[in-house]
Amino acid sequence: SSPVPFYSRRIGLGPEGTPETILLGGKLTGSVGDVNIGVLDTWMSDSVENAQRNYFVGRAVANVLEQSSVGLIFTAGNPQGTEDNYLGGMDFNYRTSEFAGDKTLTANLWFQQTFTGGRTGTDAYAMGARIAYPNDVISWRFGWARVGSNYFPALGYAQRVGIHEFFGGWRYRFRPDVDWIRHLDVGFGGFMVTGLEFEMQSMDLDL
């Protein structure tokens, strides 16, 4: 759930969280062949500098293989400050419902890079991977993400920067032959967050 390259509620609020007026906006969604496209562009009234701001986001997703997709995203604009901010990202989402015969298997790879005027440092990228087996009796998922210390998605958000995050879980589902019990689940899950040098910051485990 984090980092998020675009969060629509960023539009309409200034750097201090004060409302700004939307002067003009347009949204376009549709598909061309196997490619789905979404574009949003808004012109805002800047309550701080008595000027105008422009926020743009574009997303394209192409269907590949039988059930998978490749996506691109680009954002421009900074409602959180006066410096310029741009983000570019790409992702690959794999899905099959024929794993081991009739099981579902999904996997995801993604990368994002931000460019912010006035900020020094080169570690402004984020990346991650995830694999999941979301099936009825047995379900599991495992993943990892790295968020650089200078990563700044101005039209989105990141809960923490300068971290590695590891997460996962496993679940087994019983379906007893009892009228008043639909199913019983047992399993474990959790996540661990470390610094970029793998020093522990926080950990959560659930049984």
C-alpha positions in Angstrom: 0.0 0.0 0.0 3.0 2.3 0.2 4.5 4.0 -1.7 1.7 5.3 -3.8 2.8 7.3 -6.9 -0.6 9.1 -7.3 -3.3 9.9 -4.7 -6.2 11.9 -6.1 -6.9 13.7 -2.8 -3.6 15.6 -3.2 -5.4 17.7 -5.8 -7.3 20.6 -4.2 -5.1 21.1 -1.2 -2.1 23.5 -0.9 1.2 22.9 0.8 -0.3 23.7 4.3 -3.4 21.6 3.6 -5.5 24.7 2.8 -8.1 24.3 0.0 -7.2 25.6 -3.5 -9.5 26.5 -6.3 -9.6 24.2 -9.3 -9.6 26.6 -12.3 -9.8 24.0 -15.0 -9.5 20.2 -15.3 -9.9 17.4 -17.7 -9.9 13.6 -17.5 -9.7 11.1 -20.3 -10.0 7.4 -20.0 -10.4 4.7 -22.6 -8.6 1.9 -24.5 -6.9 1.5 -27.8 -6.7 -2.2 -28.7 -5.1 -4.0 -25.7 -3.9 -0.7 -24.1 -5.9 1.0 -21.4 -5.2 4.8 -20.9 -6.0 7.3 -18.3 -5.0 11.0 -18.2 -5.9 13.7 -15.7 -4.8 17.3 -16.0 -5.8 20.2 -13.6 -4.9 23.8 -13.3 -5.1 25.1 -9.7 -5.1 28.6 -8.1 -2.0 28.8 -5.8 -3.2 30.3 -2.6 0.4 30.8 -1.4 2.1 32.5 -4.3 -1.0 34.0 -5.9 -0.2 32.1 -9.1 -1.3 28.9 -10.9 -0.2 25.3 -10.5 -0.5 22.5 -13.0 -0.9 18.8 -11.9 -0.7 16.1 -14.5 -0.9 12.3 -14.3 -0.9 9.7 -17.1 -1.2 6.0 -16.9 -1.1 3.3 -19.6 -1.6 -0.4 -19.1 -1.1 -3.0 -21.9 -2.5 -6.5 -21.7 0.2 -9.1 -22.3 0.3 -12.9 -22.3 -3.1 -14.3 -21.4 -3.9 -12.6 -18.0 -1.0 -10.3 -17.4 -0.2 -6.6 -17.9 2.6 -4.1 -18.3 2.1 -0.5 -17.1 3.6 2.9 -17.2 2.9 6.0 -15.0 4.0 9.6 -15.2 3.1 12.5 -12.9 4.1 16.2 -12.9 3.3 18.8 -10.3 3.9 19.4 -6.6 1.0 20.4 -4.3 3.3 20.0 -1.3 5.8 22.8 -2.1 7.1 25.2 -4.6 9.8 23.0 -6.3 9.2 21.1 -9.5 8.4 17.4 -9.1 8.2 14.6 -11.6 7.7 10.8 -11.2 8.1 8.0 -13.7 7.3 4.4 -13.1 6.7 1.0 -14.7 5.3 -2.3 -13.5 4.7 -5.8 -14.6 1.8 -7.8 -13.2 1.7 -11.5 -13.9 -1.4 -13.7 -13.3 -2.3 -17.2 -14.3 -5.3 -19.3 -13.2 -3.7 -22.5 -14.6 -0.8 -22.9 -12.2 -0.5 -26.6 -11.2 -3.6 -27.3 -13.2 -6.3 -25.0 -11.8 -4.6 -22.8 -9.2 -4.0 -19.0 -9.3 -0.6 -17.5 -9.1 0.3 -13.8 -9.2 3.5 -11.8 -9.2 4.4 -8.2 -9.5 7.5 -6.1 -10.2 7.6 -2.3 -10.1 10.0 0.6 -10.2 9.5 4.3 -9.7 11.9 7.3 -9.9 11.2 10.8 -8.8 12.9 14.1 -9.8 12.6 17.1 -7.5 14.1 20.5 -8.1 16.2 21.9 -5.3 16.7 18.4 -3.6 20.2 16.9 -3.6 21.0 13.2 -3.5 20.6 10.5 -6.1 18.7 7.9 -4.1 15.3 9.0 -5.3 13.9 5.7 -6.6 11.6 3.0 -5.2 11.2 -0.6 -6.3 9.6 -3.8 -5.2 8.5 -7.4 -6.0 5.7 -9.6 -4.7 4.5 -13.2 -5.4 1.2 -14.6 -4.2 -0.8 -17.9 -4.2 -4.3 -16.7 -3.4 -6.3 -19.9 -3.4 -9.0 -21.4 -1.3 -7.5 -24.1 0.9 -3.9 -22.8 0.9 -3.0 -19.1 0.4 0.4 -17.4 0.8 2.1 -14.2 -0.3 5.6 -12.8 0.1 7.2 -9.5 -1.0 9.9 -6.9 -0.6 10.2 -3.2 -1.3 13.0 -0.7 -1.2 12.3 3.1 -0.9 15.2 5.5 -1.3 15.9 8.2 1.1 15.3 11.0 -1.5 12.2 9.4 -3.1 9.4 12.0 -3.1 6.1 11.4 -4.9 4.6 14.8 -4.6 1.3 13.8 -6.1 1.2 10.6 -4.0 2.7 9.6 -0.7 5.2 7.4 1.0 4.7 6.4 4.6 8.5 6.0 5.1 11.6 6.6 3.0 15.1 5.2 3.3 13.8 1.7 4.1 13.6 -1.9 3.1 10.2 -3.6 3.8 9.7 -7.4 3.9 6.2 -8.8 4.2 4.4 -12.1 3.8 2.0 -14.6 5.2 0.5 -18.1 4.9 -3.0 -19.4 5.6 -4.7 -22.8 5.6 -8.5 -23.0 5.4 -10.6 -25.8 6.9 -14.2 -26.4 5.8 -15.8 -28.6 8.5 -19.0 -30.5 7.8 -20.9 -28.4 10.3 -24.0 -26.3 9.4 -23.1 -23.2 11.4 -19.4 -23.0 10.5 -18.5 -21.9 7.0 -14.8 -22.2 7.4 -11.9 -21.9 9.9 -8.6 -20.2 9.0 -5.2 -20.7 10.6 -2.0 -19.0 9.6 0.6 -16.4 10.2 1.7 -13.1 8.6 3.7 -10.0 9.2 6.1 -7.4 8.0 9.5 -6.1 8.9 11.0 -2.6 8.1 14.7 -1.9 8.2 16.9 0.9 7.2 18.9 0.9 4.0 21.7 -0.8 5.9 19.2 -3.4 7.2 19.1 -2.1 10.7 15.8 -3.0 12.4 13.2 -0.3 12.6 9.9 -2.1 13.3 8.4 -5.6 13.0 4.9 -7.0 13.3 4.0 -10.7 13.5 0.4 -12.1 13.6 -0.6 -15.7 14.3 
